[in-house]
Amino acid sequence: MRETRRRLMAFAAVGAAGALLLTGCLQDPNRVGGSAGGGGDGVADNSEVDGDKVVTVLGAFGGGEADLFNASLADFEAETGIDVQYTSDQDFTNLIRLRTSSGQAPDIAIFPQPGGLLELAKQGYIQPIDTYLDFDEINRTLVPGFLESARLNGRVYGAPMRMAVKSVVWYPKIAFEEGGYNAEPANLDELSDLAAAMRADGQTPWCMGWESDNATGWVGTDWIEEYMLRLWGPEVYDQWVSNDIPFNDERVIAAFDALGEMLDIEGNVLGGRSGVLATAFSDAMLPAWQDPPGCMLERQGNFVTGFFPSNILSDLDNQVGLFVFPRGGADAEYQGQPMLGGGDLAALMNGNDPDSITVMNFLTSDQFGGPWAAGGGWLSPHRTFDASNYADDITRATAGMVSAADVFRFDGSDLMPNAVGGGTFWSGMVSWLSGEKTAEQVTAEIQASWPQDESDEESDS
């Protein structure tokens, strides 16, 4: 407790000092948050209530997640005397715009995607983090590259409060080990060799499902993003998601071709293309738990464990294995190990308030989140977070993969204009998977759909 008190006092001191210097978007897209802290009907102004210091926070997550968020702030509130009042709203994207434009912005907003954050930053409503945080220190402890998702014109306007990762391959641990397979392929070439060994044993390597109601296609966008990162690296990836290179660039088509090659090898993916399109993403790995397994590997975000059968969840560490979706093969232009994912980005909207700055310092530090980590479903974006807080070995292993990565990049469709990232990219993946259109046709159509004036587009897919 003494160490906690010392750190919290340091946060308060940094916040007060920062105020003196001030002059004035792996995851599951079907996730639904509940309502907490007032139901999102209003956001209180920062004020003194009965002598208490109040800081208002607005976010999209609710229910049990909101409870764990508040639990993670309890000791901080007791130490500092700051009352953090969290409000959740499922319609966060529209609410934050409404509150901001009407002069009722919260002190801190937690954005589930960078697009909405950058939109308000362009309008001057959000404080750059280098005006109140030690930028070099937070960048030192974060997973490399995370802050790039909140960068605008050279300044960074938000910092992550939690992280989700997508570049994970899951497998049924007992059957996998009984098959004698190598659990950690070093690159995509070795991953292909692993799949070939499984096929030789009469085993279907890959579990895959893209069906997701109105969001069908998002799983496919994740696969293209994974290949773009591994084949070409983060610089080309950044140029692609910002449309500095066209969507139908030959390197993007090469990523489609790499995925197509994997899908079209006979016996490589359960059900082939038609089966993938008909299988709900939440059901994709269920055949892996059969005896014998119907398939062995699924590349999916860390949220996927929530769809595992109850008997698997109750014995997670013994039943489930995982490894990082590996770096590119020998011919790849980029040879680093990237990690694709997402996260919730906290942003300061009341830059003149020392208490709000103190809360931001804590929320975005490696000291935040212990109770949430113990409760499950939360990952710290900091490599220096105490991993003993996590509830199980699977979560610790996932966090370790991210910490060991050379670079982190935010989900590309969340960074693109919504008309693309949550529209033509999704639908284009379905047209391509079904064989209705070629990669060249689909990417050309997506490029043609890119808004000419992105400043008028929301980027919150």
C-alpha positions, 0 to 999 in steps of 0.5 A: 500500500505504501508503494501504491500511495507513493505512485499515486502522489506522483501522479497527482504531482505530475498532473498539477505540474502539467496543468500549469503548462496548459494554455487553454479508435480484437475486439469483437464487433458484436460486443454489446455493452450494458449501461452504468453510472446514469445510463448515458442520459447526461454527463456531469460537469467537473465540479465540487460536490459536498467537498469531493473532487469529481471527474466525469468519464464517458465510455462505451463499455457497461455491465460487468466491464463497468463494474471492474473499471470502477473497482480498478479505480477504488484505491486510487479514489481513496488515495486522492479524494477524487470521485471518478463518475463513469457513464456508459452508453452503447451509442457512445459515438453519437453521444460524445459528438452531441455532448461536445458540440453542446458544451457538455463534454465529459472531462475524459472520454474513452474511445473504442476506436481511434476514428472518433477521437481523431475527428474531435481532435481535428475540431480542437476539442481534445488535448494532446497528451504531451501537454500533460503526460510524460510522453517518452515515459508512457511510450517506453512502457507501452507496446511499440506502435500503440500511440500511432493510432491516435496521432494527428499532424504529428501530435498524439491525442489519446493513450490506451486504457486497455488492449485487445489482440487479434494475432493469436492462433488457438488450438486444442492443447491435448489433441495438438500435443498428442499429434506431436505438432510444433506449437510455435512456428517461427514464420509463415513458412513454418506455419504452412509446414505445420498445416501440411503435417496435419493434412498428411495425418488426415487432420484438417488444420484450420477452423474458420467462420466469417458469418456475423449477421450484418457485419459478415466479412469483418473476420476476412478484413482481419486476415488481410490486415494480418497479411499486410503487416507480415508481408510488407510491414508497418510503414506500408500498412499505415500508408494502406489504411490512410489511403496514401497507397491505393486499396488496389495496390499490387501489395494489397492484392498479394495479401488477398492472394496469400489468404486465397492460397491458404483457403484453396489448398484441399483439406486445409480449411474446414468446409472450404470457402463455402463452409467458412462463409456459412459458419458463424465466427463464434462457432468456428472453433467448436469442432476443435473440441470434438473427439477427434477434432474436426479442425485444429487451429483458429486465428482470432482475437483474445475475446474468442475464449468467451465462445468456448464450451463451458467444460473447456472454459472451466479448465482453460489452461489445460485444454487450450494452447496458443501461439502468436500468428507468426512473422512473414516467411523468408520472402517477406519484405518485413521480417519483424513480428507484428501484432494486430489488435485494438483498444480503448483510448482515453482522451482528455477533454477538460485540459484545465482541470488538475484532477482530470489530468491526475485521473488520465495519468493513472488510467493510462499508466501500468498501475491501472487495471489490477482488479479488472485483470483479475476479473478477466477479459482485460489486457494492459497495453503496457509491457511493464504491467504486473502479469501476476494480476491476470487470472490465468496462464492463457491471459498471461501468455497472450500478454507475453506475446504482445510484449515480445512483439516488435510493433503493434498496429490498430485494426485497419478497418477501424482506422479507415473511413466508415464507408470503407472499413465498416462497409465496402471492405466487409462486403468486398471480402464476402464477394471475394470469398464466395468467388463472385469477384476477383481480388483485383475487382474487389480492391478496385471497387473498395478504392473507388468507394474511398471518400473524396473528402475524409474530413466529413466521414466518421471513421468508427467502424 
